[in-house]
Amino acid sequence: MTPITYDEIVSQLKTMLSVEMNDEDVNFTRIIPGMMLYADGRIYRELKFLAQKITQPVTLTALNREFSLPPNVRVLRAINVMTPVGPVSLTSKRNPLERISVEMLDFVWPDASYKPGVPQKYAVLGLSTPMPLPGADIVYQIRVMPTPDKAYSAELLGDIRPDPLAPENPQTFLSVYYPELLIAACMVYGSGYQRDFGAQADDPAKAVSWEAQYAALRQGVMEQVARMAGAVQEAGGAGGGAAPSET
């Protein structure tokens, strides 16, 4: 597999959108970041790749029932607290925490100082401060009960949102493994830039055609992602069937 870079994708987009290669089209240059954000955001919302799922280690603070969720974790799926306290090893035991609402956690455990121990439940509080300025990381707070009596190691199972393709980030998961899907999503946005969304009835060969092309590519990727996740088996195999929806 030959990886494709940011510059190569931009060159292909310019060719298909009939934009000069000399970078003198200032308006097109301005929309490139938006085009990449649109494509990345749409693909990651519609498809759930195994590459997005991570295990993030954290260390709880003794006698503090709250900790910050790392900014790269966009969706928190589970928390395991490791016992005994200390470095994680083969003999460490994972203690899964049950997720409950903040209201229930505070109702059941109103006194944070009462009988500290190994946490058993957690709740996602949201932001501990007002919304940050654009470009700043959004940091969510997690509250556990009971309050940790020691500095336990923990692991967060969650989904991340990788940074989009950019000059300073010339290769991404999508550009390496699914460049055709990324380009098709960019072309949907690019066709809108060229005003073809407003002229779909007169010229369906751009916005509508690229939307259809994106949908066809997405279906194929969806089936591959489902097989990778073990959701379906190959055709003809035991239990084979259509790939489930990824949305």
Phi, psi and omega in degrees: 000126180265115180297149177245140187257172179304311182298322180292320178294316179299320179297318178294320179295319178298318179298312183287334179263007179056046177256137180300146182279358188272007178062021179271350176278091186295322181297318179295319179300323181293328185271354182302313178300320178295323178297316180292320178296317179300311183297311180299311183299317181294314183295315183289334176284327186270338181233143181246099183274146175298331181295342178278342185271124184230164170244114185253116178284142174220163176239123178286154179260129180301135178064025174228115186274004179233149172212163184269137175283128178306139185300334183284347179272110182270327179229119178268121183257329182194159175228133172243130174260131185265134175230149000285173180296146180127186180302142180287133180219183180296335181270357179293143179256133177271126178249098182295136178265142176273132179273130176226176179284158177299320181297317179293319180300314181290331178289317182284327186229067185288334182258106183295339183270358185280120174044068175301152181185203177283123180303146181238333181224161177213161176218148177266117184281326191104210182277140177269351180226170175301162180308132182289165177292157178305136180094343179274152179290140173269121183246116178267154180253142177245134177245134182241161175216141349293169177299135181300133177272346179220171180276075183288145168281147179218161175232136178257129174259120185203179178250140178249163173242105181298156177294145181287166177298136182198165178305322180276355178225070194289344176224139178227174177304316182290320182290334180276315188259330182225055183296327181294324178291319178298317180294318180298318178295321177296323181291329175299314179293317181297325177295324175295321177301322181274016173072016182281345175295326181278352182236032184298325182292328182272324184224078182282001186284350180251279186301312182292317181295319180289328175296318178293321178295318177299316181298320180293316178295320180299320180298317179295318179294320180301318180293321178294318179296320179296320178294318179298324180278357180079016182282333178222163175250165180300152179304135181093346180276167179297129178077012181295157179178184181290150179290138178287162177295139179265356185269000000 
